Amino acid sequence: TVPLTSRRRVRTGRRPAPAWPLHARAAAKLGQLSSQFTSSISLEKDGELADAKSIMEGLMLAGDKDSRLRIKAEGSDESEAVEEIRRLIDNKFEEEE
């Protein structure tokens, strides 16, 4: 597992991301999951930031299957938010291959 640090901000470290840009269905799942948390959640790829709760911003992140993604969360449920988003990404957005 990737170590998490918590000091009012949780960072997962760099992880392989799915093929980017996200297609609409995956971006919607990410936005819906992120919206369940009260924490502020952002995604960072190559210095570009996106609000994880915004489907449009998720769609705007460009990259390829070898891109790395950083998940950042700040708030009362930050650890849970990061873990759930990591799980969704690790499970390839729960879509069949």
Disulfide bonds with the S-S distance in Angstrom:
none
